[in-house]
C-alpha cells in the first residue's frame, strides 16, 4: 500500500487536492480533523491545552475556543511551539494507527496524509512521496478572507507565521501549483497521481 503525503500552507488548496485524491479511491487521513478530535473534552490533549493556556480559552459549553487559541498561537512563537509539542506526538501516533488499520484491510489502493505542518513522526517517516501544494500569497489571502470571514491583515498574519512556499517545495518530491481553476488543478493531480502509483 502506497502512502502519499500532501502538505502546504493555509489557502493553498490542499483540501481540494485531497478531495480529488479521495474521488480516485485514496483514503484520507486528515491531521487537522485528528487534532480537533484530540482537543475535545475528555481527551488528554484537551486537558494539557487547558492546563497550559488557561480557562480563558474554554467556552461556556466546555469546548476549546479555537479562535481564541488561534489568536494566541499565531501571535506568539513560544506559545505556538508549546501547542505543537502538546499535539504533534499524539497526532502522529493516531496517523500511524490508521495507516496500520488500512494496511490490515488490504484493499486500500493508497492512503493520503493531509498534513498542514510537515512532521517527522507520522509524516516524513511514513510517506512514500510528498506533494507540496503552493499558491502565491495574494491568492491565498483572498481565499482565506472568503473562506474564514477574516480581514486581509488577519489572513496575512496567518500566512506569515507558516512555512514559505519555497520551504514547502524544498521538502517535497512534487510541487502542485494551484493558481488556476479547479479543472486545471484536477488534471495536474491526476497526472501526478498516475506517476505516483506507477
Secondary structure by P-SEA (a helix, b strand, c coil): cbbbbbbbcccccaaaaaaaaaaaccccccaaaaaaaaaccccaaaaaaaaaccccccccccccaaaaaaaaaaacaaaaaaaaaacaaaaaaaaaaaaaaaaaaccccbbbbbccccccccccccccbbbbbbbcaaaaaaaaaaaccccaaaaaaaaaacccaaaaaaaccccccccccaaaaaaaaaaaaaaaac
